Structure formats: C-alpha cells, structure tokens
C-alpha cells in the first residue's frame, strides 16, 4: 500500500474513532448510564474561545509561549503559518469551570527564535488555534510573533537652542528604529519631565518636546530617552538657554548744575536693569547718561547803602541813623551784609539831662558855670604854652591817627598761590598780578563752532590773596589772532566753553584744518614708463613700461585731496583708512593698468574689518569698486600691513574705506608731542597730537608745528585704537612741582570715541601750558600718557631744554628721497627692462612643464584674484608691476630671485627625463643677476634659448 493510501487510511480511521466515541457518549447519555466523574458539556454549540493567542515578541533567545482556552472543546490544535503544529509540541489540560460547570480545554505551545528566523514568508510569523466540538470547529485570531530589537543611533537628536524669554522652544527627537516601536520620554537635567504636572510643556506631538512660553527655569540640559522591551537609548544632550535682553530703567531726575556759578552741565542717567540682560542677552542700546547745559545764577553778596542823616536828639539824649543792604541787595544765595543796619550815639557828649526836680536846678547851673570857667582857663594856658615854644615852627601830627589806625598795604603774588576760577564778567585790572598763557576754547552760541586758539591768547589772573580781599575782582582776556575752526559735529560731548573757562580746564582742540591746498605732483611719461611720488605721504603711482604707446607721452598728475568733502558722503560707520587720491588726466588711455600705493592705518583682519575700495562719481558720490576680500576683474587690491597696492585701469579719485565689523577692529594712531616757549614769557606749551598712522596725516602736523616754531620732543609712537566705543585720555605726569606749575584740573584731558575714530586723516591735538617759577629753570622733564579706556596705553617721555638759545631743530622726516616727485625710464624700476621682458616671455605662455604666470604669482605670494591677471594681455607684466609697487622701499631683488630659483628647482625635479636637454632657463637665475648688476646676457647655444646669467 502506498504512502498516500496509508495516510488516507489513518485519517479515515481516526475520523471513525472520533465518530464512534461521539456516538458512544451520546448513547450513554441517552440511556442515563453516565459515569459519575464525566465532565458536563453543552449539546449543540460550537467551541467558544475563552483565551485567544496574543501577539508576542522574542527578546534575545528566549522562546515565547502561546496559549488557547476554549469551551466546549474536544480538541484544540495550533496552526502556524498555514501548517499544523505537531501534536507532541502541544501542552494541553482540561478542567471544569466552577462558575458554568463546563469542560474547558487549554493548550500551549512554545515558539523559538530559530523558528521565527527560519520563516521567510510575505507576512510576519503567525499562529492561531482551531478547536473542535460536536458541531464543528472554531478558529481564534491570528497572533504574530516578532523578534524584538532597538537600534543604537537616533534618527534625529535634539539640538541646543538659545531662545528669548516667553519664546517657544521646540526640541525634535526621532527615536531609533525598533520592534516594538520605542516609547519616548524627556529628561531635563537627568530628571523626568511630565506634561501632566506642567501645562506649559507638551510631549505628545511626534516625540517632540514643546515648551509654549520659555521661562528662565526652562534653561538646562535636555535628553531624549527611547525605550522598548529590549533596551533603553539616550540621545545627545541638547543645551537650552533662555536669555533676557536688557531693558532701560526710567530716567533719574536731572542733577543739580555742577557749578555754583556760570554755565555748567546737568546730568541724568538710567540703567540697563529693566530687566538686566541675562544668559547672554543683548545689552541695552542707546546712552545711559544724558547731559544738558545749565546756567547757574552766580551769588551776589549784599552791600550797604550810605548812612542816612542823624535823627533829632531824643528825650533820652540819643540820636540814630540807618542804612540798608541794597547796594546791591543779596541775590541768588548771596551773603547778607555784615554789621548792623542801625547806629546810635549820645547827642550831648554824656551831659544828658533827663527829668529833674526843681530843687536840683541850682546845682546844675552851678556845675555848668564851673565847667565853662575851667575850659576857658585851660585854653588860655595852652595858648601861652605854645607861644613860649614857638621855636619848633610846625606841628607834629601823627598821620596814622588821621587814618583811623589803618595803613595801606601792598600785596604781592605768592609763588604757591593757586589761581582762582574767574568769572568772565569781571572787568580788567591793569595794576599787577600773574599772567598765564593757556589755550582757551571760545564757542559761538550761534553756530556752535569751537575755535583752536593760537599761543598768543592770554589770561591775566590776579593773585588769590588779592582777589579774596576784593581788590582785584577783574580778569582780562586777550585774543590777538582769529582761531581755527574744527568740525562742529565732534564737539558735542564736551563741556561748554564757559564751564571750561570757569574751571580753568584746557580745551581739547580736536581736529584742525592744516591746509586747504591740495598736495599735487605731476610728471610726463612716455613708453618707458616711470614712477610718480607725493613726498612723505606714502602715496605713489607706478606707470609700467609699455603702458603708454610708443611715440606718445602723457602729462600725468596725482593729487591728495585734503578737504573735508571726502568724508561728508561716506555712509554708516565707514571711515577713511588713508588719504583720498586722484590721478589723471581723465582721458588717460593706457595699454596696461597702473599700480597705485596708498598708506593706510588699519590692522588688517577680515574678521573685524570690511575694507572697500571706493571711487568718486561725477556727482561727488562714492561708489564701491570692490571689497578687498572679494575677487574682481575690474581692479586688483593687495593689502599689506601698512599699505594698499591697487592695479587700476581708469583714472579718477579713489579712497580706501573701512567699516568695523566687531569691537576688536583696530586702527593705528601716531602719537607725537611738540613744545615751544612763548616769547617773552615764563610759559612753555606742550602740544600732544593723535593722528591716523599714515605719513600723509602726520605731514599736516609737521606743517602746522613748523609754522608755530615747535620742537618734536620725543620720537612718535604708535597706539592701537580699538572700536570699543571708549574714549581716549591724555594726561601729563611727573611734572617737577618746585620748578614748574600747571593749573589745577588741567592735567588730564579726554577725546570722545567719535572724535578719534572718525577723525578721517585729520589730526587731533590738545595742549598743556606750564609756567616756570624762575627764569633760571632751563630744563623740563615729564611724561605724557595717552591711553584708551579699556585699551592700550603709550608713554611719551619729555626731556628738553626750554631756553630759547638752546633750541635745536629736530628733523621731522628722515627719508632721503622725500623731495623726489617723479622718475622716468629704467631708473624708476627695480627690475631691469631686459630681465623683465625675459620673465614675461617665459611665463606668459603656458607649457607642459608648468612654467606659466600662475606659478610665478604663487611664488611671489600674489595668487589671489587670479581672474584679474588672466584677462590681461601680459599677466606676468602686471604681476611684476604689482611686485614693483609692493617692494618700492626695498633696494634689492632677493625675493624675486629666490622665487625664480625655486621655480627652477621644482621644474628640474619634476622632469628628470630631460637631463640630456639644455638646462632650464631658471637654473641659471641667481640672486646676483638681479640684485648685483641687474644685467642680462644672452648666452645662445645650438639647442637652447637665451638664459639668465649671474
């Protein structure tokens, strides 16, 4: 019998046995011969599942158990993935339900990890139960079995944020892939967050954490925690910072005027505490202090009027007279008159008779008669005495008695007396006293312009002792020359002129106009080219060889504009970093660009500066040509530490303009101190200049000091000035107190930040006036400290002879070529023409050996903005012109020779197969051929081109 037949036979046998058993049970039930312990059942119902298999996950290698319970059920079998589970793998049991009395069958199977992994079906691994009863079968739900896992890496980690207070915070989190899907929780500073306890937090939206309104307490470290039945995973920590931007408090009340008399200043302030900036929030914008001018009424002390006439003698033998305190009357907190307003005296020389009895009249008259007789006798005696002593001739009278015991005094000024603060309303007194020569600041109330005084302005001040006695209440101001003006927008932060004059402060004279004339130089250039120089300004123009066509010449000029028109059209925070330079003529047509060099005063740093080259249009407005950090094909800009080198195609006016990007931006200031003795005076004037560190700006200082006869007392020094909005302070220190005097409150002076930062090549200066006590004092030694608040400081040491006969001229410039304005032909260039032509012929044509102009630019460190060189007819010639401009102050060609020699070595290493060929042109270039004689010899061989020789 075949296997199939045998299987069918067994199945039929089993079915017959099942039917037989069923019939037996029914028949026994019908006859009532049931056994006592037989389980009751319900006839005519299908099996009902009390417990169906549930979905399960296999963790690691642990098998899972699936259970089924049904009633009534004769048999229960599991079917997994469409196939019956073998009977030996079932674990079954029967029991009676105490509540219903029905027979309940329970079956369990185990499913291993290996079984699930070995299954490769379109669905997940699944199992269900099939239960049999008398009437048929019932199937349970399908239960899936999956292998549980949780990957390590999050699909999206939360990112840290900085948010303002009351802003919304959204932290995104996508947990790792896992089965079953991971649940997400959030930790703040390792503590669990719950939206149930805080209505401001929402953790339900796609695993994200949402904080509706940020509070300061919400700052912290947040972590996304993902977990399932397998493992837990932590995301990267996200730091959340809730910051508060600062807000101004209310203004305080205006303070009292800071001077008791005259023109002063009132202040009010506010603080950035409403709220104060927290956690990196922005500080308040605007000023924390406001100032306004005030006029304090000067106190006027009261003065007595003349005494009135005496009254009639009263019955008490007294008479009176009065006076009033109204000449002048005390005003504005002035003092009342000292003394009494009434005077009383006896009008009968003490022989006053008041009410008497008649009985005393005789005695009174008797006394009077006796007195008259006594006086008459005395007069006769005196006359006789004088007659007898007539040989004396004149009377001897003590003049002091006539003066009431008061004598006249002469008060002389003491050396140590402090000069008083005088009111400008006092009248001049030409009698005596000390004369001070000091720069004063006069301000016109109409146009608010400040004037820079000349040294012949004098203030005549009486000694403090004389003023205190009221014998010298006048001052005299002399101004013999008109003052120079300086920009009106830079003087607003200073005290008013009257206030300074009251306090005796030296005025910060600020920027001054040195000369309205333009610095101009011209030259005629032909095909050989040449160089144009404005002496001692750091400005030059290189006209390359071949720029001008043959048989032609151009009269070219270069001008440095010194007026203020340059800065009036600049925008925003832009400042001039060097002089405004114009070259022409306007119709200039050249074959190649010229190289212009302009000195600048910036500490070049791309992170702190935005430096641009600008050109003036026909309507006198500035337009941007290029930014020095960007590439352009219209012009080329090379920034060195102190100079800017430009390659320009078009004539016109150009300026280098800088805008600070951060407070770390620095511009360099040059500091210099000059001195001069005032003719016929005991006063010596020290003038301290702060100017942009460019030769042109310092040239203006030199011109002014030469006209004043000033001496340069110390080698100029450089001070880095930062864009941190803090002012510049200038102070004088270590003045010998026994030899020199300086007025109080004048030892420290200050420039505001806008004055210094926006000086735009215009010099700033302040002055200190010292007076020697004795003409024998011939030396002056002191220190000048120049420092920026919260910045750098420089010390200028002064030690000089002040006697006019000992003055020596100190040179301001040491350049040997400071008078040369133009050079033409070969003498204007460092590189000989023959060598220049040979280099251009070698590098302008690219070849397989890599010898082209790009390699030349790289070795000369000019490999920025190569697109500009690429558009030139001869890139190498333009590169060499830029090299010439960059090295015009050096007298050798070492850097060029070294670069060419390095190119030759690189080429010889890269092409060893050509050793049998003639050596490369570069192998014969040595420093001597360029730096020694500057000549070129053409050594021609049969196989090689002309070469450089040393």
FENDAWO-V782490 format. One line per field, one symbol per residue. phi: phi as a letter, one per 20 degrees, with the letter a starting at -180 (. if undefined). burial: # if it has 24 or more other C-alpha atoms within 12 Angstrom, else .. A space follows every 10 residues. Layout:
phi = ???
burial = ???
//
This chain:
phi = .fffffffff ffffffffff ffffffffff emefffefff bdfncefdee cdfdgbceel defdddcccb bfbebccecd lncfegffee dcbcbefffd meeddccccd ceffffffec dfdffcbbdc ddcfeqccde fedecceebb feeffbefdf bdcffmeedc debcfffacf gfedcddclm dfebffecfe dcdeelmedc dfcfdgfefr ddceddbbfe bccdeffded dedcffcfff ffffffgfcf bneccdcbcb cecceffcln ffffeoeecd ccebdefffd ffcfffffff ffgefemccc bcbcebceff blmffffeoe ecccbfecln eeddfceffe ffffffffff ffffffffff ffffffffdf ffncedceff ffemnddecd ddfefefffe eeefefefce fapedddbfd ddceffdmee defefefcce cfffffffen ebdcccddce cfeeebgfed dfeeffffff ffemffeffm fceeaefeec ccadcdffmr cdcegmcmdb cddffnfegf mcbcedcbcd edfeffefdf dlefcfeafe dccaffefcd fbfedddcfc ceefbffdcd dcecceefem decfeaefed ebdebccdee fccddddcdd fqecbedccf ecfefcdedd dbccbbeffm ceecddcddc cgfcgfffff fffffffeme dfebggcdcf deedmeeddc cdclfffedc ccffmdeccb dffffffdfl mefdbcccdd cefcfffdcc cacddcbegl beccddedbb edfffefcfd fecdfedfde dbccmffedf eggffgffff ffefdfbfen ecfffffffe lceelfffff eefcgfffff fffgffdfee dcdfffffff fffffffffe cffefffgff gffeecfffe eedmdcdeed dfdcegcfce
burial = .......... .......... .......... ........## #.....#### ###.#####. ...####### ########## #...#....# ##..#..... .######### ###..#.... ....###### ####..#### ########## ...#..###. #####...## ######.### .#######.. ..#....... ###...#### #..##..### ########.# ########## ######.#.. .......### ######.... ##.....#.. .......... #.##...#.. ...#...... .......... ...##..... .......... .......... .......... .......... .......... .......... .......... .......... .......### ####...... ..######## ###.....## ########## #######... .#######.. ..#.###..# ########## ########## ####....## ########## ########## ########.. ...####### ####.##..# ...####### ####...#.# ########## ####....## ######.... .#######.. .#.####### .######### ########## ...####### ########.. ########## ########## ##.##....# ####.##### #####.#### ##..#...## ###..##### ########## ########## ###....### ########.. .######### ####...... .#........ ######.### ######.### ####...... #######.## .#####.### .#.####### ########.. .######### ####..##.. ........## #######.## #..###.... .....#####
//
